[in-house]
């Protein structure tokens, strides 16, 4: 019989020596900040500017990566000194993405000498030139695509400009490297924020990205950073990458998706001020609850019979992508959610989501004649159009979707024997973590499960099986399973922690007749 470890090695196409090498990597194996040749020069410039009492502003972005980056740079500059920089998180609807001319004027009036742009800046040619004309120097810490022309910034720190490696890194990790060079040591809290940004920006979890998340999680679980653990909403003993992805990142992202006022700055204060975070925590949960409420579209208003799903969301532009993802999951069809611009209601801004059978970026290109702006990749994108062109846009997308093969769920899995469901094998499974983009967690197929062994939870929404060794849970179960006596279950391994005891729990993702 093939061992559980061998099954995992085969699944990931790894030999045993490569597995051991990856498993044994630690903090000392994280690539050094010297991969950015100009980084010491940049940090010395900032240190000298602080000594000269120059006024510095950190300009971030409204997503989790931008918030983590802003927090990392702020804390880096304040550690061991009395210096306190300013910071700004753009308003999604008013400012949009990146540094704006209007905001540069505001910062000039406020007396800022230097702007450090994090998670934006690499494409802002005109804006950086304008800042220069006003005597404001700019430093760019970014990771987005580099264009044919670089902005005329004082310094640019970007992984692509130095061939950092095969995989892109988040802006939070670029900021972490700045902190490492500036402080001349790895601060575990700042590493942790960099790990969160890697998960939030869905970086490929291979090589250095995997190691940063792995070591960031070690730091979180060792130091029990309250700003991170308190966002869980439960008393879990240790966090893993799924906790970051499912329970922490959405709460951070919810702030600037829901809010359109300056209270959004509190999300940065939460991470940079340990004394203030307890006051801010209930507010984060409140905004996150609002995000959940807003992100569930009224499905009675949606026509699921069409080849693609369209929905006008009048509520809030920031949650259009979430609504699109929810509707796509329900329909298994490409989904387009649009919202009137706040100050230009004749302009619709949209978010698109699809499975990989329908290419969003190519479809938006084909509809470019009726679009004002558009961009994205295979499975997600953004666009804007005049409301008068909405029906024409719909028809173009319908025609493309009609000629696209329907999405079919396909799973790669490992066959699991009942006797293999134990804590020892869970530990083996976790030795392959962290899991994420480019290194997805494996699915396990548990054959011939007797459906009558499941018990419904009190609310009737979930199915649960439990014995002395393990449990199996099927959240929001597909009612179709009730038609069968026996089925094979596609599951994920997880750990159930309750009152100090631990046991393996299988979470059902789908079932096979």
Secondary structure, DSSP 8 states (H G I E B T S, - for coil): ---HHHHHHHHTT--HHHHHHHHH--GGGS--GGGSTTHHHHHHHHHHHHHTT--EEEE--SSHHHHHHHHHHHHHHHTTSS---EEE---TTTT-SS--HHHHHHHHHTT--EEEEES--TT-HHHHHHHHHTT-EEEEEE-S---SS----SEEEEGGGGT--SS---HHHHHHHHHHHHHSS--HHHHHHHHHHHHHTT---SHHHHHHHHHHHHHHHHHT-HHHHGGGSS--SS--HHHIIIIIHHHHHHHHHH--SGGGGHHHHHHH-TTTHHHHHHHHHHHHHHHHHHHS--GGGS-TTSSSEEEE--S-GGGHHHHHHHHHHHH-S-EEEEEE-SS-TTEEEEEEE--TTS-HHHHHHHTGGG-SEEEE-SSEEEEEEEGGGHHHHHHHHHHHHHTS--------EEEE-GGG-SHHHHHHHHTT---BTTB---EEEEEEEEGGG-EE-TTSS-EEEE-SSEEEEETT--GGGGG-SEEEEEEEEEEEEETTEEEEEEEEEEEE-
